[in-house]
């Protein structure tokens, strides 16, 4: 991964870490990570798209990984993420991008912080990757916490190495998890209205691709599969969905070559 460059961009008195690879004159692809991920999660895809003639850009959100932590993490909002992204693109003189993103969910305020606080960063990331690579929704009982669901002897997924874990651990040792639990997880219901857009008609007309694993725990939530099959099309009419039979929640890390090829096919067919 040595070919990926690491820079910092000053935004709102914070230094935001941005990983980048590819020619500045190439069409840009912007990668958004999920939780507990950082820009490193897209390492396989960034190199693949750069080799195919694109410019790959992946920031760590404020308070994540190598980016600065805001003074009041609990007040960080989804609007900050939007504004930070715009500032990064302005700084790089990029006016148009492909967007590749993953994840987002919700956790109970206070409880998650206390749960995570019992362990070091490496242990937290290890437990999350083990838990959320399974096909069942992790549910703690009344007298139990999520982190307790992982036995100390449980093994990491075969596709996630100790080196990968060390990279995550070093980043979260710097940033902690306070901002990461706030945005995007607890900001999903925040209303952020794009300019010149009807807030009552949130239609994405651009071509879109959704790659998901059939064994993602996400499908255990009631109605989710039906929503993907019939409900989401009215909001994203030009959406194509591809299911990977053995794929988990971290399908892009689990099957990087397959995901890379699917992404490249989409990017090339919609290249600007």
Order of alpha helices (4+ residues) and beta strands (2+ residues): beta-beta-beta-alpha-beta-alpha-beta-alpha-alpha-alpha-alpha-beta-beta-alpha-alpha
